[in-house]
Amino acid sequence: MPKANSVFINCPFDFGYQSLFDAMVFAVYDCGFKPRCALELDDAGQVRVEKIYRLIFDCQFGIHDISRTELDATTKLPRFNMPFELGLFLGARRFGSKKQSRKISLILDKEPFRFQKFISDIAGQDIRSHYGKPERIVRVIRDWLQTASRKSLKPIACGKAKLDVKSLTFADYRWLVESWLRVNA
């Protein structure tokens, strides 16, 4: 059964993508959710795709960055892992149980509409662009999780500031907003 606070992260794991991956993990945690990805368990006895199936089954939310489409210098072929895992996630939503049908996805690419050149079947879906910038990924994920989960981030911010959301004064709320803007604007 998908866990309402778990977010499957489907993205490249190489050094060139590290700052974007770090931003994703940070944003998910900062919004009060638990990031999950294939790197969380290093078990050579487990078939990798089985690990992916389990993660997809366990997560209600999925972040899928399909931006890595460059050709490998040696093989002259692109990597298709991210679109493949996106397809598994969407398939679980479409063909899975009632609980699996509640899965919610965020699909990312480097630039607007670029994906239409290599995976046109997802045209019509809202694909968000990150422009290769970690700060953009944080903002996109934060906005998406708040909307998709219908979970207010105010209680999270209050908890971090050791304030009670039920007795939050206007001055406290204004301070929270100003603090957030100083860090994120």
Backbone as a ProteinNet text record, in pm:
[ID]
protein_1_A
[PRIMARY]
MPKANSVFINCPFDFGYQSLFDAMVFAVYDCGFKPRCALELDDAGQVRVEKIYRLIFDCQFGIHDISRTELDATTKLPRFNMPFELGLFLGARRFGSKKQSRKISLILDKEPFRFQKFISDIAGQDIRSHYGKPERIVRVIRDWLQTASRKSLKPIACGKAKLDVKSLTFADYRWLVESWLRVNA
[TERTIARY]
84.3	0	88.9	62.1	146.8	140.5	254.9	261.4	245.6	154	118.1	232.8	335.1	444.9	570.7	563.6	681.3	682.4	800.9	818.1	927.8	890.9	985.7	1061.3	1194.2	1276.8	1341.5	1308.8	1354.9	1436.8	1568.4	1655.8	1792.9	1882.6	2019.2	2089	2182.6	2256.8	2406.1	2444.3	2585.9	2633	2763.8	2825.3	2773.1	2751	2703.9	2565.2	2488.3	2351.8	2343.9	2453.1	2451.7	2387	2415.6	2359	2207	2154.5	2009.7	1946.4	2012.8	1964.3	1961.3	2069.3	2073.5	1959.1	1932	1822.2	1687.5	1668.6	1543.6	1524.3	1626.7	1618	1589.9	1661.6	1641.2	1496.6	1446.2	1310.8	1205.8	1220.8	1124	1124.1	1242.5	1251.4	1198.4	1234.5	1193.7	1042.1	974.3	827.7	761.4	839.5	783.8	755.6	818.5	798.3	928.2	918.7	1035	1075.9	1197	1243.5	1285.9	1255.4	1294	1354.9	1457.1	1515.2	1591.6	1634.6	1703.2	1835.2	1889.8	2017.1	2002.7	1880.1	1863	1901.6	1909.7	1947.1	2049.8	2163.6	2270.7	2277.1	2200.4	2191.3	2212.5	2332.2	2364.8	2281.1	2218.4	2133.9	1993.2	1961.3	1827.8	1834.7	1744.5	1735.7	1688.8	1761.4	1735.8	1591.4	1535.2	1398.5	1298.3	1328.1	1241.1	1242.9	1360.6	1372.5	1287.9	1293.9	1215.4	1066.1	1024	881.7	837.1	918	883.3	873.1	969	966.3	842	812.1	693.7	568	560.4	444.3	427.8	540.3	537	509.4	529.7	523.7	397.7	331.6	215.8	260	374.3	422.1	546.4	564.8	683.5	734.9	865	932	1017.2	994.6	1059.8	1129.3	1261.9	1336.1	1380.6	1322.1	1351.3	1450.1	1524.1	1610.6	1737.2	1778.4	1904.5	1881.7	1902.2	1878.2	2001.7	2115.2	2235.7	2282.2	2350.3	2404.5	2532.3	2547.1	2669.1	2784.3	2898.6	3013.7	3062.8	3052.7	3101.6	2999.2	2876.8	2775.5	2696.1	2700.6	2621.2	2471.2	2433.7	2292.5	2255.9	2130.2	2086.3	2049.1	2036.8	1987.5	1835.7	1765.1	1619.6	1563.1	1645.7	1598.3	1488.8	1508.3	1410.5	1275	1268.5	1137.6	1074.8	1159	1109.5	1043.7	1112	1056.9	934.3	931.5	810	695.1	721.7	618.7	568.1	658.8	616.4	526.6	563.2	485.2	346.5	341.4	212.4	129.3	196.9	126.5	66	140.3	87.1	-37.2	-32.1	-148.2	-267.8	-241.9	-350.9	-407.2	-321.3	-365	-359.3	-311.7	-299.1	-429.4	-420.4	-535.9	-590.4	-700.6	-760.6	-661.1	-584.8	-485.2	-372.7	-331.4	-227.7	-277.1	-405.5	-460.5	-454	-418.4	-406.7	-265.6	-179.1	-42.1	-43.3	52	61.9	206.4	222.8	355.5	393.5	521	582.9	685.2	670.5	763.9	845.3	977.2	1069.4	1150.7	1183	1276.8	1357.3	1463.3	1549.1	1478.6	1407.4	1346.8	1201.5	1118.2	978.5	966.4	881.4	843.2	955.5	1072.7	1183.9	1150.2	1077.7	1043.1	965.2	895	812.5	896.6	1026.3	1114.7	1155.6	1146.6	1194	1093.6	983.1	880.4	746	703.4	583.8	455.1	456.1	334.7	288.5	374.3	330.3	291.3	281.9	232.8	92.7	61.4	-67.8	-58	53.6	75.2	154.9	138.9	210.9	353.2	446.7	587.4	649.1	721.9	784.2	930.9	979.9	1118.8	1203.2	1324	1414.1	1535.9	1558	1667.6	1804.6	1813.7	1940.7	1982.9	1888.8	1920.5	1861.5	1947	1897.8	1791.4	1809.1	1709.8	1574.4	1574.1	1448.5	1381.7	1461.1	1405.4	1341.1	1406.7	1350.7	1215.9	1207	1081.6	970.9	1004.6	905.4	852.9	942.7	900.9	817.6	859.5	784	641.6	630.1	497.5	412.8	474.6	401.8	355.4	443.5	404.8	294	301.5	196.4	62.6	62.5	-61.4	-108.8	-18.6	-55.1	-99.8	-36.5	-68.9	-182.2	-215.6	-315.3	-275.9	-145.9	-90.4	-32	-78.9	-25.7	113.5	202.4	338	347.7	238.7	241.5	270.9	208.1	241.7	388.2	446	586.4	673.8	647.1	724.5	708.5	586.5	563	640.6	641.2	714.8	863.4	918.5	1061	1091.4	996.1	1016.5	967.3	920.2	867.7	748.7	658.1	536.1	416.9	309.8	187.4	99	73	-4.3	-145.6	-201.1	-337.4	-345.1	-234.6	-236.8	-139	-117.5	-26	-83.2	-7.6	-52.1	-16.6	-74.6	-41.8	106.6	158.2	300.8	389.2	350.7	426.6	421.8	300.9	284.5	365.1	359.2	434.6	584.5	631.9	771.9	808.8	720.1	745.5	756.9	664.2	665.6	792.1	825.2	945.6	1071.1	1077.1	1192.4	1204	1092	1092.5	1138.2	1086.9	1124.1	1271.7	1326.4	1470.1	1554.7	1512.4	1588.9	1561.8	1437.7	1397.4	1376.4	1374.6	1345.8	1469.5
-117.5	0	124	222.4	342	420.4	467.2	549.2	695.6	764.7	900.7	999.6	964.8	1060.2	1020.2	915.3	867.4	918.3	963.1	1019.1	940.9	875.9	802	902.1	899.2	988.3	906.6	944.2	877.4	979.5	967.8	1064.1	1000.6	1066.8	1015	1020.7	929.7	926.7	953.7	1008.8	1031.5	1165.2	1185.2	1305.4	1433.3	1431.3	1549.7	1595	1505.6	1537.7	1559.4	1539.8	1535.5	1657.4	1778.3	1897	1901.7	1852.8	1848.5	1740.1	1624.7	1517.7	1564	1628.7	1680.7	1778.8	1864.8	1961.4	1890.2	1783.4	1706.4	1647.7	1579.7	1516.4	1622.3	1733.6	1842.6	1892.4	1919.8	1974.8	1878.6	1750.8	1651.1	1646.6	1638	1638.1	1767.6	1879.9	2009.5	2025.6	1957.4	1963.3	1860	1785.2	1689.6	1552.6	1518.8	1389.9	1309.5	1180.6	1092.1	1055.7	1098.9	1061.2	914.7	848.8	709.1	696.8	616.5	592.8	461.5	419.4	291.1	285.5	399.6	401.2	364.4	355.9	335.8	197.1	100.7	-35	-88	-129.6	-183	-333.2	-407.2	-552	-617.3	-668.4	-730.3	-855.5	-909.4	-1027.1	-993.1	-867.8	-825.4	-773.8	-821	-772.2	-626.5	-538.8	-394.3	-357.3	-414.9	-378	-420.3	-527.3	-567.3	-461.4	-403.5	-295.4	-175.7	-144.9	-33.2	-61.9	-183.7	-220.1	-195.2	-239.2	-225.2	-77.5	2.8	145.8	212.3	180.9	239	196	70.3	20.7	97.5	126.2	188.1	338.8	405.4	552.3	605.5	698.8	764.8	870.3	933.2	1041.7	997.8	1052.7	1021.2	1143.4	1167.1	1274.1	1206.5	1244.7	1179.5	1284.6	1285.4	1378.7	1304.4	1341.4	1274.7	1356.1	1444.6	1536.8	1473.5	1360	1301.1	1222.4	1286.2	1222	1221.3	1269.6	1275.4	1134.5	1126.6	998.7	968.6	842.7	797.5	805.2	855.2	873.7	741.3	632.6	503.3	430.2	417.1	336.1	415.1	547.1	636	614.2	567.7	545.6	625.6	669	739	638.4	686.3	603.7	617.8	508.1	511.2	474.7	467.5	427.5	519.8	650.4	742.9	734.8	737.6	719.8	582.9	479.3	345.5	345.3	402.6	405.9	495.6	603.7	686.2	601.2	522.4	434.3	332.8	276.8	183.4	253.2	374.7	450.4	482.5	529.2	560.9	434.3	323.7	195.7	148.5	166.4	129.2	212.6	338.9	426.5	381.9	349	314.5	174.8	78.2	-60.4	-122.9	-48.6	-101.8	-96.9	-127.2	-126.3	15.3	26.4	157.5	250.8	197.9	280.2	321.5	232.3	266.3	372.2	373.2	470.7	613.5	630.3	764.3	821.8	753.2	801.4	936.2	1021.7	1154.9	1175.4	1226.1	1240.1	1384.8	1410	1533.8	1490.2	1541.2	1508.7	1634.1	1617.8	1729.1	1709.4	1820.3	1821.1	1950.4	1960.6	2079.1	2204.2	2190	2304.9	2274.2	2377.4	2354.7	2288	2189.8	2121.4	2044	2037.8	1962.1	1813.2	1764.3	1622	1573.6	1664.2	1624.3	1568	1595.5	1545.6	1400.2	1351.8	1215.5	1127.8	1183.1	1103.3	1175.5	1185.2	1263.3	1204.3	1079.5	1018.5	1083.9	1160.7	1227.6	1373.7	1410.6	1544.9	1559.5	1675.7	1697.5	1689.1	1636.1	1632.6	1756.3	1798.1	1915.9	1877.4	1907	1880.2	2011.2	2004.9	2124.7	2131.1	2250.2	2271	2317.3	2262.1	2303.4	2379.6	2383	2459	2420.8	2302.8	2256.7	2330.1	2396.6	2478.3	2417.1	2386.1	2327.4	2412.8	2544.1	2630.2	2623	2602.1	2587.9	2454.8	2348.2	2217.7	2226.9	2292	2305.3	2375.2	2483.5	2559.3	2477	2409.7	2329.6	2216.5	2146.7	2035.6	2086.1	2193.8	2250.7	2287.8	2357.6	2397.5	2275.5	2176.7	2056.4	1975.6	1952.9	1872.9	1940.9	2070.2	2138.8	2125.2	2139.5	2127.8	1983.2	1892.6	1752.8	1683.4	1715.2	1647	1714.7	1836.3	1918	1934.3	1934.1	1944.1	2084.1	2154.6	2288.6	2279.2	2360.3	2362.5	2449.7	2519.7	2605.5	2525.8	2408.9	2332.1	2288.7	2257.8	2218	2335.6	2452.6	2572.3	2606.6	2593.5	2622.3	2524.8	2398.5	2299.2	2330	2369.2	2403.1	2524.8	2619.1	2741.2	2725.3	2604.7	2574.1	2664.5	2683.2	2760.8	2667.7	2696	2616.8	2675.1	2596.9	2645.9	2689.6	2627.2	2660.6	2794.1	2838.2	2966.2	3065.9	3050.5	3136.5	3277.5	3373.6	3513	3565.1	3676.2	3737.5	3773.3	3824.4	3861.2	3738.2	3624.6	3500.5	3457.5	3462.3	3421.2	3513.1	3642.7	3737.5	3706.8	3674.7	3640.6	3514.7	3413.9	3292	3323.3	3403.2	3439	3517.2	3615.4	3696.1	3608.7	3516.5	3426.4	3339.7	3285.8	3203.3	3284.6	3404.8	3489.3	3526.4	3550.5	3582.5	3466.6	3346.9	3228.9	3190	3205.7	3150.4	3251	3376.5	3475.2	3514.1
0	0	0	-88.8	-92.7	38.1	80.7	202.2	161.8	228.7	190.9	203.8	279	295.9	219.6	137.6	64.9	-78.4	-121.5	-255.7	-327.4	-436	-519.6	-606	-598.9	-680.3	-791.5	-913.7	-1034.1	-1113.2	-1103.6	-1170.4	-1189.6	-1263.5	-1274.1	-1138.3	-1116.7	-990.7	-1011.4	-1124.2	-1150.9	-1095.4	-1099.3	-1042.4	-1108.5	-1237.3	-1308.4	-1267.3	-1206.8	-1163.9	-1012.6	-941.2	-794.5	-729.4	-776.5	-712.2	-728.2	-839.5	-859.7	-772.1	-762	-674.8	-528.8	-486.1	-348.6	-324.1	-421.7	-408.8	-397.1	-473.5	-466.1	-326.8	-278.3	-146.7	-40.5	-46	49.4	44.1	-75.8	-89.9	-35.2	-65.3	-17.3	135.2	195.4	342	401.7	341.5	394.5	394.2	303.8	297.3	388	462.8	557.4	499.9	388.5	324.3	330.2	294.3	298.2	155.8	114.2	-19.3	-23.1	-134.3	-154.6	-293.8	-308.1	-440.4	-439	-556.1	-570.8	-494.7	-456.2	-383	-236.1	-186.4	-42.1	5.9	-82.7	-44	-141.9	-90.6	-173.6	-149.4	-228.5	-212.2	-348.1	-371.4	-499.7	-525.8	-422.2	-438.7	-487.2	-492.3	-535.1	-678.6	-761.6	-898.9	-893.6	-962.7	-952.4	-985.9	-1089.7	-1127.3	-1019.3	-946.3	-834.9	-725.1	-701	-603.3	-649.6	-778.7	-834.7	-819.1	-848.8	-831.6	-688	-591.7	-449.8	-411.5	-456.3	-425.5	-484.5	-608.6	-673.4	-599.8	-561.4	-486.9	-355.9	-289.2	-156.3	-157	-268	-269.8	-338.2	-271.7	-332.5	-432.9	-407.7	-492.5	-567.7	-688.4	-766.5	-839.8	-827.4	-901.5	-1008.5	-1133.3	-1246	-1331.6	-1330.9	-1415	-1540.6	-1652.2	-1779.8	-1864.5	-1802	-1876.1	-1932.5	-1883.1	-1927.3	-2055.8	-2168.7	-2298.5	-2387.4	-2334.7	-2415.4	-2453.9	-2565.4	-2609	-2531.9	-2491	-2424.4	-2525	-2480.3	-2569	-2628.2	-2552.6	-2599.1	-2684.7	-2632.9	-2702.5	-2805.7	-2796.4	-2883	-2865.9	-2747.4	-2715	-2590.7	-2579.4	-2457	-2349.2	-2225.9	-2115.5	-2110.8	-2096.3	-2092.9	-1955.8	-1852.5	-1720.1	-1666.6	-1676.9	-1618.7	-1689.1	-1824.1	-1888	-1858.1	-1848.2	-1814.9	-1676.8	-1577.1	-1440.9	-1432.2	-1509.3	-1517.6	-1571	-1674.1	-1729.8	-1628.2	-1547.8	-1443.3	-1341.3	-1302.6	-1204.2	-1259.3	-1385	-1446.6	-1467.9	-1498.5	-1513.8	-1382.2	-1272.4	-1140.7	-1110.4	-1145.5	-1123.4	-1207.2	-1331.3	-1423.7	-1400	-1372.1	-1366.7	-1228	-1129.7	-995.3	-917.7	-790	-700.7	-685.4	-612.3	-588.2	-519.3	-425.4	-355.9	-450.7	-538.8	-636.7	-736	-761.8	-857.1	-804.8	-679.6	-620.2	-631.3	-702.7	-719.6	-791.1	-753.1	-811.8	-856.9	-978.4	-1037.8	-1063.6	-1051.7	-1098.8	-1202.5	-1323.7	-1431.2	-1460.6	-1460.1	-1481.3	-1608.6	-1671.8	-1783	-1774.4	-1851.7	-1848.4	-1899.5	-2009.2	-2076.1	-2110	-2121.6	-2158.7	-2296	-2304.8	-2429.5	-2498.1	-2440.3	-2497.2	-2504.6	-2404.1	-2395.5	-2517.8	-2584.6	-2699.4	-2814	-2812.5	-2918.3	-2895.7	-2771.8	-2745.6	-2672.2	-2622.6	-2555.7	-2572.6	-2695.1	-2729.2	-2671.8	-2630.5	-2574.8	-2444.7	-2379.1	-2256.5	-2282	-2409.3	-2441.4	-2382.3	-2333.2	-2268.2	-2117.2	-2067.4	-1923.2	-1883.7	-1760.8	-1712.7	-1673.1	-1760.1	-1734.6	-1684.9	-1575.4	-1518.4	-1561.8	-1580.1	-1622.2	-1504.6	-1495.2	-1386.7	-1437.1	-1568.3	-1629.4	-1572.9	-1510.8	-1454.6	-1328.8	-1262.5	-1144.7	-1017.9	-920.3	-794.9	-726.1	-723.3	-656.7	-726.7	-856	-931.2	-894.8	-882.6	-844	-706.3	-612	-477.4	-483.5	-556.9	-566	-633.1	-743.8	-816.6	-728.3	-659.9	-573.7	-456.8	-395.1	-283.1	-326.2	-437.4	-486.3	-520.7	-586.7	-627.1	-506.3	-410.4	-293.4	-213.2	-200.8	-125.8	-197.9	-329.1	-406.3	-414	-451.3	-473.4	-346.2	-234.9	-110	-34.2	-78.1	-7.4	139.3	160.4	294.6	310.7	406.5	429.9	488.8	436.8	490.7	615	648.8	767.2	894	915.7	1036.6	1040.9	926	922.2	962.7	903.4	937	1084.6	1135.5	1277.4	1365.6	1328.1	1406	1410.7	1295.8	1291.5	1377.1	1383	1461.7	1605.1	1638.4	1772.5	1809	1710.8	1730	1715.1	1784.1	1774.8	1664.7	1559.9	1446.1	1486.8	1591.4	1633.9	1707.3	1764.1	1835.2	1772.1	1642.5	1569.6	1559	1606.3	1595	1456.1	1418.9	1291	1286.6	1396	1401.3	1379.7	1439.5	1419.7	1273.1	1216.2	1077	984.7	1008.9	928.8	939.1	1059.4	1079.3	999.5	999.9	923.2	774.3	723.2	581.1	547.7	630.4	605.4	610.8	704.4	714.6	590	546	425.6	305.7	291.8	177.3	178.9	296.5	305.9	253.5	282.6	242.8	97.2	52.6	-77.6	-189.8	-159.6	-266.6	-342.7
[MASK]
+++++++++++++++++++++++++++++++++++++++++++++++++++++++++++++++++++++++++++++++++++++++++++++++++++++++++++++++++++++++++++++++++++++++++++++++++++++++++++++++++++++++++++++++++++++++++

